[in-house]
Amino acid sequence: MRIVVLAGGIGGARFLRGLKQAAPDADVTVIGNTGDDIHLFGLKICPDLDTVMYTLGGGINEEQGWGRTDETFAVKGELAAYGVGPEWFGLGDRDFATHIVRTQMLAAGYPLSAVTEALCARWQPGVRLLPMSDDRVETHVAVDVDGERKAVHFQEYWVRMRAAVDAQAVVPVGAEQAKPAPGVLEAIAAADVVLFPPSNPVVSIGTILAVPGIREAIADAGVPVVGLSPIVGDAPVRGMADKVLAAIGVESTAAAVAGHYGSGLLDGWLVDTVDAAAVQEIESAGIRARAVPLMMTDTGAAAAMAHEALALAEEVRA
Ligand SMILES: O=c1nc2n(C[C@H](O)[C@H](O)[C@H](O)CO)c3cc(O)ccc3cc-2c(=O)[nH]1
């Protein structure tokens, strides 16, 4: 079975680890969000691609969900001693090596998709990891600070500001001109099922869908498209998805997120058992829904979720 998964960072990566356990023989292509990418210290950092790669390759820092295990911070300390920041973004020494290799290869003319393939040759994630685009897309968030509106990079909003102020708008800068990376549209066209993990519907999956051609390819693929709600009991399972949902006028409920994707895109939607009451509303909007446990407490729980998503896909296919 050929499965295409649109993935953000931690939620997408942990779901994928479960999917690999639930469907060990499946041929999985991951389309990774690159709107979170940022240039710092002269280096190109791709947090979501790296989170998927490290998680599936066994190198992730399990507690924080991003960055490397057994990390040290000598380089960051040395940079700070020169007065070079930003101090709010935690880059470890092991992680730095990944960004140096990536930046070197990009400077030599390789596209991000080829660089990602080269990095994955080391990590062997067991899936085909593709960036959504080789073109630069950067998510910016409009915020009001001291009575003035300004746009900040998504990482600055998420990490430095901890999403403590309301997001007034979220803009995937460059998305309109971006082209899907080589292999993206082909993988979607050849897929037997497309899955949306419990990733952020705005800044992760929403950004991938903002690349012209990707949403259309999924809608036209003619195969089941099944998603898992990142909202459980009216709150994000992880992160601050409610802040960016509010910016696009979507309520932080499992039903509202399903409605946001819409029945033109989504065939099936899994909500957590605490949101079982929402199933009827989602189904009356034309999306098949089931209530199952959606807390990824460990890989076994993530595998059970993946199993349910694939079962729902078969149900809507029938
Ligand atoms: O909360 C944080 N998240 C950090 N993240 C996670 C990242 O900011 C976001 O969680 C994702 O972009 C959202 O998917 C990193 C991810 C990387 O790949 C590399 C470095 C960082 C550094 C931080 C950090 O300092 N603080």
The ligand as an SDF file (V2000), in Angstrom:
LIG
                    3D

 26 28  0  0  0  0  0  0  0  0999 V2000
   10.5400   25.6350   21.7000 O   0  0  0  0  0  0  0  0  0  0  0  0
   11.5370   25.5470   21.0100 C   0  0  0  0  0  0  0  0  0  0  0  0
   11.4870   24.8410   19.8780 N   0  0  0  0  0  0  0  0  0  0  0  0
   12.5820   24.6790   19.1040 C   0  0  0  0  0  0  0  0  0  0  0  0
   12.5130   23.9150   17.9780 N   0  0  0  0  0  0  0  0  0  0  0  0
   11.2100   23.3660   17.5640 C   0  0  0  0  0  0  0  0  0  0  0  0
   10.5270   24.2540   16.5040 C   0  0  0  0  0  0  0  0  0  0  0  0
   10.6380   25.5970   16.8250 O   0  0  0  0  0  0  0  0  0  0  0  0
    8.9980   24.1270   16.4040 C   0  0  0  0  0  0  0  0  0  0  0  0
    8.4410   23.3220   17.3690 O   0  0  0  0  0  0  0  0  0  0  0  0
    8.5660   23.6840   15.0510 C   0  0  0  0  0  0  0  0  0  0  0  0
    9.0600   24.4950   14.0320 O   0  0  0  0  0  0  0  0  0  0  0  0
    7.0380   23.5880   14.9460 C   0  0  0  0  0  0  0  0  0  0  0  0
    6.8030   22.4740   14.2020 O   0  0  0  0  0  0  0  0  0  0  0  0
   13.6690   23.6340   17.2420 C   0  0  0  0  0  0  0  0  0  0  0  0
   13.6320   22.7300   16.1780 C   0  0  0  0  0  0  0  0  0  0  0  0
   14.8040   22.4700   15.4850 C   0  0  0  0  0  0  0  0  0  0  0  0
   14.7710   21.5780   14.4690 O   0  0  0  0  0  0  0  0  0  0  0  0
   16.0120   23.0790   15.8280 C   0  0  0  0  0  0  0  0  0  0  0  0
   16.0400   23.9750   16.8790 C   0  0  0  0  0  0  0  0  0  0  0  0
   14.8890   24.2640   17.5920 C   0  0  0  0  0  0  0  0  0  0  0  0
   14.9420   25.1300   18.6970 C   0  0  0  0  0  0  0  0  0  0  0  0
   13.8080   25.3210   19.4660 C   0  0  0  0  0  0  0  0  0  0  0  0
   13.8360   26.1050   20.6680 C   0  0  0  0  0  0  0  0  0  0  0  0
   14.8430   26.6850   21.0400 O   0  0  0  0  0  0  0  0  0  0  0  0
   12.6940   26.1840   21.3920 N   0  0  0  0  0  0  0  0  0  0  0  0
  1  2  2  0
  2  3  1  0
  2 26  1  0
  3  4  2  0
  4  5  1  0
  4 23  1  0
  5  6  1  0
  5 15  1  0
  6  7  1  0
  7  8  1  0
  7  9  1  0
  9 10  1  0
  9 11  1  0
 11 12  1  0
 11 13  1  0
 13 14  1  0
 15 16  1  0
 15 21  2  0
 16 17  2  0
 17 18  1  0
 17 19  1  0
 19 20  2  0
 20 21  1  0
 21 22  1  0
 22 23  2  0
 23 24  1  0
 24 25  2  0
 24 26  1  0
M  END
$$$$
